[in-house]
Amino acid sequence: MSKFRQIRSISEDYEFARKLESKFEFKISFIDCMHIAISKRVGCILVTRDKLLIEKANDFILADKPENLIH
């Protein structure tokens, strides 16, 4: 059993990411916005060390640094 699964983006992810990109005034990349959109849709935690991305993403999903998620 694999601990990873492939998740493909859908058009709704793209549309939501474009809205986020504008909402964040282009301070984070479109790719990061896609990560937020996909994480939101599938209910996953976004793991990153990017402080700005964590700050922006936490309005929509749970996002944090990996060391803060290890118990």
CHARMM-style PDB file with segment names, atoms N, HN, CA, C and O in Angstrom:
ATOM      1  N   MET     1       0.848  -1.179   0.000  1.00  0.00      PROA
ATOM      2  CA  MET     1       0.000   0.000   0.000  1.00  0.00      PROA
ATOM      3  C   MET     1       0.895   1.244   0.000  1.00  0.00      PROA
ATOM      4  O   MET     1       1.797   1.369   0.829  1.00  0.00      PROA
ATOM      5  N   SER     2       0.644   2.134  -0.909  1.00  0.00      PROA
ATOM      6  HN  SER     2      -0.089   2.033  -1.582  1.00  0.00      PROA
ATOM      7  CA  SER     2       1.434   3.356  -1.047  1.00  0.00      PROA
ATOM      8  C   SER     2       0.927   4.446  -0.106  1.00  0.00      PROA
ATOM      9  O   SER     2      -0.273   4.547   0.148  1.00  0.00      PROA
ATOM     10  N   LYS     3       1.841   5.252   0.403  1.00  0.00      PROA
ATOM     11  HN  LYS     3       2.816   5.169   0.196  1.00  0.00      PROA
ATOM     12  CA  LYS     3       1.462   6.367   1.261  1.00  0.00      PROA
ATOM     13  C   LYS     3       1.203   7.620   0.441  1.00  0.00      PROA
ATOM     14  O   LYS     3       0.855   8.665   0.991  1.00  0.00      PROA
ATOM     15  N   PHE     4       1.368   7.521  -0.850  1.00  0.00      PROA
ATOM     16  HN  PHE     4       1.650   6.673  -1.297  1.00  0.00      PROA
ATOM     17  CA  PHE     4       1.166   8.658  -1.741  1.00  0.00      PROA
ATOM     18  C   PHE     4       0.091   8.322  -2.755  1.00  0.00      PROA
ATOM     19  O   PHE     4      -0.101   7.167  -3.133  1.00  0.00      PROA
ATOM     20  N   ARG     5      -0.603   9.365  -3.184  1.00  0.00      PROA
ATOM     21  HN  ARG     5      -0.447  10.304  -2.877  1.00  0.00      PROA
ATOM     22  CA  ARG     5      -1.542   9.165  -4.280  1.00  0.00      PROA
ATOM     23  C   ARG     5      -1.457  10.369  -5.208  1.00  0.00      PROA
ATOM     24  O   ARG     5      -1.198  11.494  -4.780  1.00  0.00      PROA
ATOM     25  N   GLN     6      -1.676  10.109  -6.456  1.00  0.00      PROA
ATOM     26  HN  GLN     6      -1.887   9.195  -6.804  1.00  0.00      PROA
ATOM     27  CA  GLN     6      -1.625  11.172  -7.456  1.00  0.00      PROA
ATOM     28  C   GLN     6      -2.971  11.875  -7.489  1.00  0.00      PROA
ATOM     29  O   GLN     6      -4.021  11.236  -7.559  1.00  0.00      PROA
ATOM     30  N   ILE     7      -2.925  13.200  -7.439  1.00  0.00      PROA
ATOM     31  HN  ILE     7      -2.073  13.720  -7.382  1.00  0.00      PROA
ATOM     32  CA  ILE     7      -4.144  13.997  -7.510  1.00  0.00      PROA
ATOM     33  C   ILE     7      -4.013  14.936  -8.692  1.00  0.00      PROA
ATOM     34  O   ILE     7      -3.047  15.692  -8.790  1.00  0.00      PROA
ATOM     35  N   ARG     8      -4.960  14.888  -9.567  1.00  0.00      PROA
ATOM     36  HN  ARG     8      -5.745  14.274  -9.487  1.00  0.00      PROA
ATOM     37  CA  ARG     8      -4.936  15.752 -10.752  1.00  0.00      PROA
ATOM     38  C   ARG     8      -5.804  16.977 -10.518  1.00  0.00      PROA
ATOM     39  O   ARG     8      -6.851  16.912  -9.873  1.00  0.00      PROA
ATOM     40  N   SER     9      -5.343  18.082 -11.054  1.00  0.00      PROA
ATOM     41  HN  SER     9      -4.492  18.135 -11.578  1.00  0.00      PROA
ATOM     42  CA  SER     9      -6.135  19.312 -10.934  1.00  0.00      PROA
ATOM     43  C   SER     9      -7.325  19.246 -11.891  1.00  0.00      PROA
ATOM     44  O   SER     9      -7.300  18.547 -12.903  1.00  0.00      PROA
ATOM     45  N   ILE    10      -8.347  19.985 -11.541  1.00  0.00      PROA
ATOM     46  HN  ILE    10      -8.367  20.553 -10.718  1.00  0.00      PROA
ATOM     47  CA  ILE    10      -9.528  20.081 -12.391  1.00  0.00      PROA
ATOM     48  C   ILE    10      -9.774  21.562 -12.682  1.00  0.00      PROA
ATOM     49  O   ILE    10      -9.130  22.428 -12.090  1.00  0.00      PROA
ATOM     50  N   SER    11     -10.682  21.844 -13.570  1.00  0.00      PROA
ATOM     51  HN  SER    11     -11.205  21.141 -14.051  1.00  0.00      PROA
ATOM     52  CA  SER    11     -10.916  23.228 -13.992  1.00  0.00      PROA
ATOM     53  C   SER    11     -11.342  24.124 -12.831  1.00  0.00      PROA
ATOM     54  O   SER    11     -11.008  25.308 -12.803  1.00  0.00      PROA
ATOM     55  N   GLU    12     -12.078  23.560 -11.876  1.00  0.00      PROA
ATOM     56  HN  GLU    12     -12.349  22.598 -11.898  1.00  0.00      PROA
ATOM     57  CA  GLU    12     -12.493  24.350 -10.711  1.00  0.00      PROA
ATOM     58  C   GLU    12     -11.295  24.785  -9.869  1.00  0.00      PROA
ATOM     59  O   GLU    12     -11.301  25.873  -9.292  1.00  0.00      PROA
ATOM     60  N   ASP    13     -10.264  23.931  -9.798  1.00  0.00      PROA
ATOM     61  HN  ASP    13     -10.260  23.048 -10.266  1.00  0.00      PROA
ATOM     62  CA  ASP    13      -9.033  24.299  -9.084  1.00  0.00      PROA
ATOM     63  C   ASP    13      -8.381  25.498  -9.761  1.00  0.00      PROA
ATOM     64  O   ASP    13      -7.959  26.448  -9.102  1.00  0.00      PROA
ATOM     65  N   TYR    14      -8.308  25.435 -11.074  1.00  0.00      PROA
ATOM     66  HN  TYR    14      -8.650  24.663 -11.609  1.00  0.00      PROA
ATOM     67  CA  TYR    14      -7.702  26.503 -11.856  1.00  0.00      PROA
ATOM     68  C   TYR    14      -8.451  27.825 -11.638  1.00  0.00      PROA
ATOM     69  O   TYR    14      -7.836  28.866 -11.408  1.00  0.00      PROA
ATOM     70  N   GLU    15      -9.767  27.767 -11.713  1.00  0.00      PROA
ATOM     71  HN  GLU    15     -10.266  26.922 -11.901  1.00  0.00      PROA
ATOM     72  CA  GLU    15     -10.579  28.981 -11.544  1.00  0.00      PROA
ATOM     73  C   GLU    15     -10.424  29.561 -10.136  1.00  0.00      PROA
ATOM     74  O   GLU    15     -10.291  30.774  -9.975  1.00  0.00      PROA
ATOM     75  N   PHE    16     -10.442  28.701  -9.124  1.00  0.00      PROA
ATOM     76  HN  PHE    16     -10.550  27.715  -9.254  1.00  0.00      PROA
ATOM     77  CA  PHE    16     -10.279  29.160  -7.745  1.00  0.00      PROA
ATOM     78  C   PHE    16      -8.878  29.741  -7.542  1.00  0.00      PROA
ATOM     79  O   PHE    16      -8.718  30.761  -6.871  1.00  0.00      PROA
ATOM     80  N   ALA    17      -7.875  29.097  -8.117  1.00  0.00      PROA
ATOM     81  HN  ALA    17      -8.005  28.269  -8.662  1.00  0.00      PROA
ATOM     82  CA  ALA    17      -6.494  29.583  -7.987  1.00  0.00      PROA
ATOM     83  C   ALA    17      -6.334  30.961  -8.620  1.00  0.00      PROA
ATOM     84  O   ALA    17      -5.621  31.804  -8.076  1.00  0.00      PROA
ATOM     85  N   ARG    18      -6.970  31.205  -9.736  1.00  0.00      PROA
ATOM     86  HN  ARG    18      -7.550  30.521 -10.179  1.00  0.00      PROA
ATOM     87  CA  ARG    18      -6.901  32.531 -10.370  1.00  0.00      PROA
ATOM     88  C   ARG    18      -7.540  33.587  -9.478  1.00  0.00      PROA
ATOM     89  O   ARG    18      -7.040  34.708  -9.385  1.00  0.00      PROA
ATOM     90  N   LYS    19      -8.648  33.235  -8.818  1.00  0.00      PROA
ATOM     91  HN  LYS    19      -9.054  32.324  -8.893  1.00  0.00      PROA
ATOM     92  CA  LYS    19      -9.286  34.171  -7.893  1.00  0.00      PROA
ATOM     93  C   LYS    19      -8.386  34.452  -6.694  1.00  0.00      PROA
ATOM     94  O   LYS    19      -8.274  35.591  -6.241  1.00  0.00      PROA
ATOM     95  N   LEU    20      -7.745  33.397  -6.187  1.00  0.00      PROA
ATOM     96  HN  LEU    20      -7.836  32.472  -6.556  1.00  0.00      PROA
ATOM     97  CA  LEU    20      -6.820  33.575  -5.065  1.00  0.00      PROA
ATOM     98  C   LEU    20      -5.634  34.462  -5.454  1.00  0.00      PROA
ATOM     99  O   LEU    20      -5.219  35.345  -4.702  1.00  0.00      PROA
ATOM    100  N   GLU    21      -5.113  34.206  -6.628  1.00  0.00      PROA
ATOM    101  HN  GLU    21      -5.450  33.489  -7.239  1.00  0.00      PROA
ATOM    102  CA  GLU    21      -3.966  34.975  -7.121  1.00  0.00      PROA
ATOM    103  C   GLU    21      -4.290  36.467  -7.116  1.00  0.00      PROA
ATOM    104  O   GLU    21      -3.466  37.284  -6.704  1.00  0.00      PROA
ATOM    105  N   SER    22      -5.467  36.815  -7.567  1.00  0.00      PROA
ATOM    106  HN  SER    22      -6.136  36.151  -7.902  1.00  0.00      PROA
ATOM    107  CA  SER    22      -5.911  38.204  -7.585  1.00  0.00      PROA
ATOM    108  C   SER    22      -6.161  38.710  -6.164  1.00  0.00      PROA
ATOM    109  O   SER    22      -5.758  39.821  -5.820  1.00  0.00      PROA
ATOM    110  N   LYS    23      -6.826  37.898  -5.341  1.00  0.00      PROA
ATOM    111  HN  LYS    23      -7.154  36.996  -5.621  1.00  0.00      PROA
ATOM    112  CA  LYS    23      -7.119  38.278  -3.960  1.00  0.00      PROA
ATOM    113  C   LYS    23      -5.828  38.571  -3.194  1.00  0.00      PROA
ATOM    114  O   LYS    23      -5.775  39.506  -2.395  1.00  0.00      PROA
ATOM    115  N   PHE    24      -4.796  37.776  -3.438  1.00  0.00      PROA
ATOM    116  HN  PHE    24      -4.839  37.017  -4.087  1.00  0.00      PROA
ATOM    117  CA  PHE    24      -3.514  37.953  -2.754  1.00  0.00      PROA
ATOM    118  C   PHE    24      -2.633  38.993  -3.435  1.00  0.00      PROA
ATOM    119  O   PHE    24      -1.467  39.161  -3.078  1.00  0.00      PROA
ATOM    120  N   GLU    25      -3.202  39.694  -4.423  1.00  0.00      PROA
ATOM    121  HN  GLU    25      -4.150  39.558  -4.713  1.00  0.00      PROA
ATOM    122  CA  GLU    25      -2.504  40.753  -5.161  1.00  0.00      PROA
ATOM    123  C   GLU    25      -1.189  40.264  -5.767  1.00  0.00      PROA
ATOM    124  O   GLU    25      -0.200  40.996  -5.810  1.00  0.00      PROA
ATOM    125  N   PHE    26      -1.195  39.017  -6.234  1.00  0.00      PROA
ATOM    126  HN  PHE    26      -1.998  38.422  -6.199  1.00  0.00      PROA
ATOM    127  CA  PHE    26      -0.067  38.410  -6.933  1.00  0.00      PROA
ATOM    128  C   PHE    26       1.194  38.331  -6.072  1.00  0.00      PROA
ATOM    129  O   PHE    26       2.305  38.277  -6.598  1.00  0.00      PROA
ATOM    130  N   LYS    27       1.018  38.325  -4.735  1.00  0.00      PROA
ATOM    131  HN  LYS    27       0.115  38.369  -4.307  1.00  0.00      PROA
ATOM    132  CA  LYS    27       2.165  38.223  -3.826  1.00  0.00      PROA
ATOM    133  C   LYS    27       2.627  36.782  -3.664  1.00  0.00      PROA
ATOM    134  O   LYS    27       3.754  36.533  -3.237  1.00  0.00      PROA
ATOM    135  N   ILE    28       1.758  35.830  -4.006  1.00  0.00      PROA
ATOM    136  HN  ILE    28       0.842  36.032  -4.353  1.00  0.00      PROA
ATOM    137  CA  ILE    28       2.192  34.437  -4.071  1.00  0.00      PROA
ATOM    138  C   ILE    28       1.905  33.929  -5.475  1.00  0.00      PROA
ATOM    139  O   ILE    28       1.008  34.422  -6.158  1.00  0.00      PROA
ATOM    140  N   SER    29       2.670  32.946  -5.889  1.00  0.00      PROA
ATOM    141  HN  SER    29       3.399  32.545  -5.333  1.00  0.00      PROA
ATOM    142  CA  SER    29       2.599  32.481  -7.277  1.00  0.00      PROA
ATOM    143  C   SER    29       1.289  31.746  -7.580  1.00  0.00      PROA
ATOM    144  O   SER    29       0.595  31.270  -6.681  1.00  0.00      PROA
ATOM    145  N   PHE    30       0.983  31.671  -8.861  1.00  0.00      PROA
ATOM    146  HN  PHE    30       1.547  32.058  -9.591  1.00  0.00      PROA
ATOM    147  CA  PHE    30      -0.191  30.925  -9.303  1.00  0.00      PROA
ATOM    148  C   PHE    30      -0.067  29.455  -8.894  1.00  0.00      PROA
ATOM    149  O   PHE    30      -1.056  28.835  -8.503  1.00  0.00      PROA
ATOM    150  N   ILE    31       1.136  28.900  -8.983  1.00  0.00      PROA
ATOM    151  HN  ILE    31       1.939  29.403  -9.301  1.00  0.00      PROA
ATOM    152  CA  ILE    31       1.341  27.496  -8.602  1.00  0.00      PROA
ATOM    153  C   ILE    31       1.021  27.297  -7.127  1.00  0.00      PROA
ATOM    154  O   ILE    31       0.385  26.309  -6.761  1.00  0.00      PROA
ATOM    155  N   ASP    32       1.452  28.220  -6.278  1.00  0.00      PROA
ATOM    156  HN  ASP    32       1.969  29.023  -6.575  1.00  0.00      PROA
ATOM    157  CA  ASP    32       1.104  28.129  -4.858  1.00  0.00      PROA
ATOM    158  C   ASP    32      -0.406  28.246  -4.660  1.00  0.00      PROA
ATOM    159  O   ASP    32      -0.975  27.574  -3.800  1.00  0.00      PROA
ATOM    160  N   CYS    33      -1.047  29.091  -5.449  1.00  0.00      PROA
ATOM    161  HN  CYS    33      -0.584  29.637  -6.148  1.00  0.00      PROA
ATOM    162  CA  CYS    33      -2.512  29.208  -5.389  1.00  0.00      PROA
ATOM    163  C   CYS    33      -3.177  27.901  -5.815  1.00  0.00      PROA
ATOM    164  O   CYS    33      -4.204  27.513  -5.259  1.00  0.00      PROA
ATOM    165  N   MET    34      -2.597  27.232  -6.792  1.00  0.00      PROA
ATOM    166  HN  MET    34      -1.763  27.548  -7.244  1.00  0.00      PROA
ATOM    167  CA  MET    34      -3.117  25.919  -7.208  1.00  0.00      PROA
ATOM    168  C   MET    34      -2.974  24.914  -6.073  1.00  0.00      PROA
ATOM    169  O   MET    34      -3.873  24.104  -5.848  1.00  0.00      PROA
ATOM    170  N   HSD    35      -1.859  24.956  -5.359  1.00  0.00      PROA
ATOM    171  HN  HSD    35      -1.128  25.614  -5.541  1.00  0.00      PROA
ATOM    172  CA  HSD    35      -1.674  24.049  -4.227  1.00  0.00      PROA
ATOM    173  C   HSD    35      -2.755  24.280  -3.162  1.00  0.00      PROA
ATOM    174  O   HSD    35      -3.274  23.326  -2.583  1.00  0.00      PROA
ATOM    175  N   ILE    36      -3.085  25.541  -2.911  1.00  0.00      PROA
ATOM    176  HN  ILE    36      -2.663  26.316  -3.382  1.00  0.00      PROA
ATOM    177  CA  ILE    36      -4.152  25.857  -1.966  1.00  0.00      PROA
ATOM    178  C   ILE    36      -5.479  25.300  -2.477  1.00  0.00      PROA
ATOM    179  O   ILE    36      -6.215  24.654  -1.732  1.00  0.00      PROA
ATOM    180  N   ALA    37      -5.776  25.550  -3.736  1.00  0.00      PROA
ATOM    181  HN  ALA    37      -5.178  26.075  -4.341  1.00  0.00      PROA
ATOM    182  CA  ALA    37      -7.048  25.118  -4.325  1.00  0.00      PROA
ATOM    183  C   ALA    37      -7.207  23.600  -4.277  1.00  0.00      PROA
ATOM    184  O   ALA    37      -8.267  23.093  -3.911  1.00  0.00      PROA
ATOM    185  N   ILE    38      -6.161  22.885  -4.645  1.00  0.00      PROA
ATOM    186  HN  ILE    38      -5.300  23.297  -4.943  1.00  0.00      PROA
ATOM    187  CA  ILE    38      -6.229  21.420  -4.656  1.00  0.00      PROA
ATOM    188  C   ILE    38      -6.328  20.887  -3.229  1.00  0.00      PROA
ATOM    189  O   ILE    38      -7.115  19.981  -2.958  1.00  0.00      PROA
ATOM    190  N   SER    39      -5.540  21.442  -2.326  1.00  0.00      PROA
ATOM    191  HN  SER    39      -4.900  22.179  -2.547  1.00  0.00      PROA
ATOM    192  CA  SER    39      -5.602  21.008  -0.923  1.00  0.00      PROA
ATOM    193  C   SER    39      -6.987  21.230  -0.345  1.00  0.00      PROA
ATOM    194  O   SER    39      -7.490  20.399   0.410  1.00  0.00      PROA
ATOM    195  N   LYS    40      -7.599  22.340  -0.696  1.00  0.00      PROA
ATOM    196  HN  LYS    40      -7.190  23.015  -1.310  1.00  0.00      PROA
ATOM    197  CA  LYS    40      -8.958  22.647  -0.215  1.00  0.00      PROA
ATOM    198  C   LYS    40      -9.958  21.627  -0.749  1.00  0.00      PROA
ATOM    199  O   LYS    40     -10.797  21.115  -0.007  1.00  0.00      PROA
ATOM    200  N   ARG    41      -9.859  21.342  -2.037  1.00  0.00      PROA
ATOM    201  HN  ARG    41      -9.178  21.758  -2.639  1.00  0.00      PROA
ATOM    202  CA  ARG    41     -10.817  20.413  -2.654  1.00  0.00      PROA
ATOM    203  C   ARG    41     -10.713  19.006  -2.088  1.00  0.00      PROA
ATOM    204  O   ARG    41     -11.734  18.361  -1.847  1.00  0.00      PROA
ATOM    205  N   VAL    42      -9.500  18.523  -1.871  1.00  0.00      PROA
ATOM    206  HN  VAL    42      -8.671  19.048  -2.066  1.00  0.00      PROA
ATOM    207  CA  VAL    42      -9.347  17.136  -1.427  1.00  0.00      PROA
ATOM    208  C   VAL    42      -9.224  17.010   0.091  1.00  0.00      PROA
ATOM    209  O   VAL    42      -9.155  15.900   0.618  1.00  0.00      PROA
ATOM    210  N   GLY    43      -9.196  18.141   0.791  1.00  0.00      PROA
ATOM    211  HN  GLY    43      -9.251  19.043   0.363  1.00  0.00      PROA
ATOM    212  CA  GLY    43      -9.156  18.109   2.248  1.00  0.00      PROA
ATOM    213  C   GLY    43      -7.815  17.709   2.832  1.00  0.00      PROA
ATOM    214  O   GLY    43      -7.754  17.022   3.852  1.00  0.00      PROA
ATOM    215  N   CYS    44      -6.747  18.136   2.188  1.00  0.00      PROA
ATOM    216  HN  CYS    44      -6.797  18.693   1.359  1.00  0.00      PROA
ATOM    217  CA  CYS    44      -5.398  17.804   2.644  1.00  0.00      PROA
ATOM    218  C   CYS    44      -4.746  18.992   3.347  1.00  0.00      PROA
ATOM    219  O   CYS    44      -5.133  20.143   3.148  1.00  0.00      PROA
ATOM    220  N   ILE    45      -3.762  18.688   4.164  1.00  0.00      PROA
ATOM    221  HN  ILE    45      -3.448  17.752   4.327  1.00  0.00      PROA
ATOM    222  CA  ILE    45      -2.943  19.718   4.801  1.00  0.00      PROA
ATOM    223  C   ILE    45      -1.860  20.126   3.808  1.00  0.00      PROA
ATOM    224  O   ILE    45      -1.244  19.273   3.169  1.00  0.00      PROA
ATOM    225  N   LEU    46      -1.631  21.423   3.680  1.00  0.00      PROA
ATOM    226  HN  LEU    46      -2.131  22.116   4.199  1.00  0.00      PROA
ATOM    227  CA  LEU    46      -0.564  21.928   2.822  1.00  0.00      PROA
ATOM    228  C   LEU    46       0.693  22.061   3.671  1.00  0.00      PROA
ATOM    229  O   LEU    46       0.719  22.831   4.632  1.00  0.00      PROA
ATOM    230  N   VAL    47       1.717  21.326   3.324  1.00  0.00      PROA
ATOM    231  HN  VAL    47       1.697  20.701   2.544  1.00  0.00      PROA
ATOM    232  CA  VAL    47       2.974  21.330   4.066  1.00  0.00      PROA
ATOM    233  C   VAL    47       3.998  22.138   3.279  1.00  0.00      PROA
ATOM    234  O   VAL    47       4.325  21.809   2.139  1.00  0.00      PROA
ATOM    235  N   THR    48       4.497  23.197   3.901  1.00  0.00      PROA
ATOM    236  HN  THR    48       4.232  23.465   4.828  1.00  0.00      PROA
ATOM    237  CA  THR    48       5.454  24.084   3.249  1.00  0.00      PROA
ATOM    238  C   THR    48       6.259  24.827   4.306  1.00  0.00      PROA
ATOM    239  O   THR    48       5.849  24.918   5.463  1.00  0.00      PROA
ATOM    240  N   ARG    49       7.401  25.354   3.901  1.00  0.00      PROA
ATOM    241  HN  ARG    49       7.734  25.280   2.961  1.00  0.00      PROA
ATOM    242  CA  ARG    49       8.191  26.192   4.794  1.00  0.00      PROA
ATOM    243  C   ARG    49       8.020  27.675   4.450  1.00  0.00      PROA
ATOM    244  O   ARG    49       8.597  28.541   5.107  1.00  0.00      PROA
ATOM    245  N   ASP    50       7.236  27.956   3.433  1.00  0.00      PROA
ATOM    246  HN  ASP    50       6.767  27.253   2.899  1.00  0.00      PROA
ATOM    247  CA  ASP    50       7.015  29.332   2.983  1.00  0.00      PROA
ATOM    248  C   ASP    50       6.071  30.049   3.955  1.00  0.00      PROA
ATOM    249  O   ASP    50       4.877  29.752   3.993  1.00  0.00      PROA
ATOM    250  N   LYS    51       6.599  30.981   4.730  1.00  0.00      PROA
ATOM    251  HN  LYS    51       7.569  31.222   4.699  1.00  0.00      PROA
ATOM    252  CA  LYS    51       5.812  31.659   5.765  1.00  0.00      PROA
ATOM    253  C   LYS    51       4.646  32.447   5.182  1.00  0.00      PROA
ATOM    254  O   LYS    51       3.549  32.427   5.740  1.00  0.00      PROA
ATOM    255  N   LEU    52       4.866  33.140   4.070  1.00  0.00      PROA
ATOM    256  HN  LEU    52       5.757  33.157   3.617  1.00  0.00      PROA
ATOM    257  CA  LEU    52       3.790  33.916   3.452  1.00  0.00      PROA
ATOM    258  C   LEU    52       2.691  32.990   2.935  1.00  0.00      PROA
ATOM    259  O   LEU    52       1.506  33.282   3.097  1.00  0.00      PROA
ATOM    260  N   LEU    53       3.076  31.889   2.322  1.00  0.00      PROA
ATOM    261  HN  LEU    53       4.038  31.652   2.190  1.00  0.00      PROA
ATOM    262  CA  LEU    53       2.088  30.933   1.817  1.00  0.00      PROA
ATOM    263  C   LEU    53       1.269  30.353   2.975  1.00  0.00      PROA
ATOM    264  O   LEU    53       0.050  30.221   2.860  1.00  0.00      PROA
ATOM    265  N   ILE    54       1.914  30.013   4.067  1.00  0.00      PROA
ATOM    266  HN  ILE    54       2.904  30.120   4.160  1.00  0.00      PROA
ATOM    267  CA  ILE    54       1.199  29.495   5.231  1.00  0.00      PROA
ATOM    268  C   ILE    54       0.189  30.529   5.720  1.00  0.00      PROA
ATOM    269  O   ILE    54      -0.968  30.205   5.988  1.00  0.00      PROA
ATOM    270  N   GLU    55       0.638  31.766   5.830  1.00  0.00      PROA
ATOM    271  HN  GLU    55       1.578  32.030   5.613  1.00  0.00      PROA
ATOM    272  CA  GLU    55      -0.235  32.841   6.311  1.00  0.00      PROA
ATOM    273  C   GLU    55      -1.469  33.010   5.420  1.00  0.00      PROA
ATOM    274  O   GLU    55      -2.593  33.095   5.915  1.00  0.00      PROA
ATOM    275  N   LYS    56      -1.251  33.058   4.109  1.00  0.00      PROA
ATOM    276  HN  LYS    56      -0.338  32.989   3.706  1.00  0.00      PROA
ATOM    277  CA  LYS    56      -2.365  33.255   3.169  1.00  0.00      PROA
ATOM    278  C   LYS    56      -3.266  32.022   3.095  1.00  0.00      PROA
ATOM    279  O   LYS    56      -4.490  32.141   3.057  1.00  0.00      PROA
ATOM    280  N   ALA    57      -2.650  30.836   3.075  1.00  0.00      PROA
ATOM    281  HN  ALA    57      -1.655  30.739   3.106  1.00  0.00      PROA
ATOM    282  CA  ALA    57      -3.409  29.598   2.910  1.00  0.00      PROA
ATOM    283  C   ALA    57      -4.300  29.309   4.096  1.00  0.00      PROA
ATOM    284  O   ALA    57      -5.379  28.738   3.934  1.00  0.00      PROA
ATOM    285  N   ASN    58      -3.868  29.695   5.296  1.00  0.00      PROA
ATOM    286  HN  ASN    58      -2.992  30.159   5.428  1.00  0.00      PROA
ATOM    287  CA  ASN    58      -4.634  29.366   6.504  1.00  0.00      PROA
ATOM    288  C   ASN    58      -5.999  30.030   6.558  1.00  0.00      PROA
ATOM    289  O   ASN    58      -6.800  29.704   7.434  1.00  0.00      PROA
ATOM    290  N   ASP    59      -6.286  30.944   5.653  1.00  0.00      PROA
ATOM    291  HN  ASP    59      -5.636  31.209   4.941  1.00  0.00      PROA
ATOM    292  CA  ASP    59      -7.643  31.494   5.547  1.00  0.00      PROA
ATOM    293  C   ASP    59      -8.595  30.486   4.892  1.00  0.00      PROA
ATOM    294  O   ASP    59      -9.815  30.624   4.984  1.00  0.00      PROA
ATOM    295  N   PHE    60      -8.021  29.469   4.229  1.00  0.00      PROA
ATOM    296  HN  PHE    60      -7.030  29.357   4.154  1.00  0.00      PROA
ATOM    297  CA  PHE    60      -8.831  28.524   3.459  1.00  0.00      PROA
ATOM    298  C   PHE    60      -8.635  27.073   3.881  1.00  0.00      PROA
ATOM    299  O   PHE    60      -9.571  26.275   3.826  1.00  0.00      PROA
ATOM    300  N   ILE    61      -7.422  26.732   4.300  1.00  0.00      PROA
ATOM    301  HN  ILE    61      -6.662  27.380   4.345  1.00  0.00      PROA
ATOM    302  CA  ILE    61      -7.067  25.349   4.627  1.00  0.00      PROA
ATOM    303  C   ILE    61      -6.091  25.353   5.795  1.00  0.00      PROA
ATOM    304  O   ILE    61      -5.647  26.411   6.241  1.00  0.00      PROA
ATOM    305  N   LEU    62      -5.763  24.171   6.283  1.00  0.00      PROA
ATOM    306  HN  LEU    62      -6.124  23.312   5.921  1.00  0.00      PROA
ATOM    307  CA  LEU    62      -4.703  24.036   7.266  1.00  0.00      PROA
ATOM    308  C   LEU    62      -3.381  23.951   6.512  1.00  0.00      PROA
ATOM    309  O   LEU    62      -3.203  23.090   5.651  1.00  0.00      PROA
ATOM    310  N   ALA    63      -2.463  24.847   6.840  1.00  0.00      PROA
ATOM    311  HN  ALA    63      -2.608  25.547   7.539  1.00  0.00      PROA
ATOM    312  CA  ALA    63      -1.130  24.847   6.237  1.00  0.00      PROA
ATOM    313  C   ALA    63      -0.120  25.101   7.344  1.00  0.00      PROA
ATOM    314  O   ALA    63      -0.334  25.943   8.216  1.00  0.00      PROA
ATOM    315  N   ASP    64       0.996  24.356   7.297  1.00  0.00      PROA
ATOM    316  HN  ASP    64       1.171  23.672   6.589  1.00  0.00      PROA
ATOM    317  CA  ASP    64       2.007  24.538   8.327  1.00  0.00      PROA
ATOM    318  C   ASP    64       3.326  23.938   7.871  1.00  0.00      PROA
ATOM    319  O   ASP    64       3.403  23.259   6.847  1.00  0.00      PROA
ATOM    320  N   LYS    65       4.368  24.206   8.663  1.00  0.00      PROA
ATOM    321  HN  LYS    65       4.305  24.757   9.495  1.00  0.00      PROA
ATOM    322  CA  LYS    65       5.699  23.641   8.419  1.00  0.00      PROA
ATOM    323  C   LYS    65       5.699  22.180   8.838  1.00  0.00      PROA
ATOM    324  O   LYS    65       4.964  21.795   9.747  1.00  0.00      PROA
ATOM    325  N   PRO    66       6.518  21.361   8.182  1.00  0.00      PROA
ATOM    326  CA  PRO    66       6.514  19.928   8.500  1.00  0.00      PROA
ATOM    327  C   PRO    66       6.857  19.638   9.958  1.00  0.00      PROA
ATOM    328  O   PRO    66       6.268  18.743  10.565  1.00  0.00      PROA
ATOM    329  N   GLU    67       7.806  20.386  10.528  1.00  0.00      PROA
ATOM    330  HN  GLU    67       8.285  21.113  10.036  1.00  0.00      PROA
ATOM    331  CA  GLU    67       8.200  20.110  11.909  1.00  0.00      PROA
ATOM    332  C   GLU    67       7.080  20.409  12.908  1.00  0.00      PROA
ATOM    333  O   GLU    67       7.090  19.882  14.020  1.00  0.00      PROA
ATOM    334  N   ASN    68       6.122  21.244  12.523  1.00  0.00      PROA
ATOM    335  HN  ASN    68       6.115  21.672  11.619  1.00  0.00      PROA
ATOM    336  CA  ASN    68       4.997  21.534  13.400  1.00  0.00      PROA
ATOM    337  C   ASN    68       3.881  20.492  13.309  1.00  0.00      PROA
ATOM    338  O   ASN    68       2.943  20.506  14.106  1.00  0.00      PROA
ATOM    339  N   LEU    69       3.990  19.603  12.345  1.00  0.00      PROA
ATOM    340  HN  LEU    69       4.753  19.592  11.698  1.00  0.00      PROA
ATOM    341  CA  LEU    69       2.959  18.583  12.143  1.00  0.00      PROA
ATOM    342  C   LEU    69       3.360  17.220  12.660  1.00  0.00      PROA
ATOM    343  O   LEU    69       2.534  16.308  12.711  1.00  0.00      PROA
ATOM    344  N   ILE    70       4.628  17.067  13.049  1.00  0.00      PROA
ATOM    345  HN  ILE    70       5.298  17.807  13.007  1.00  0.00      PROA
ATOM    346  CA  ILE    70       5.121  15.788  13.560  1.00  0.00      PROA
ATOM    347  C   ILE    70       4.823  15.696  15.043  1.00  0.00      PROA
ATOM    348  O   ILE    70       5.106  16.624  15.801  1.00  0.00      PROA
ATOM    349  N   HSD    71       4.261  14.592  15.448  1.00  0.00      PROA
ATOM    350  HN  HSD    71       4.032  13.838  14.832  1.00  0.00      PROA
ATOM    351  CA  HSD    71       3.908  14.409  16.862  1.00  0.00      PROA
ATOM    352  C   HSD    71       4.832  13.426  17.504  1.00  0.00      PROA
ATOM    353  OT1 HSD    71       4.698  13.138  18.693  1.00  0.00      PROA
TER     354      HSD     71
END
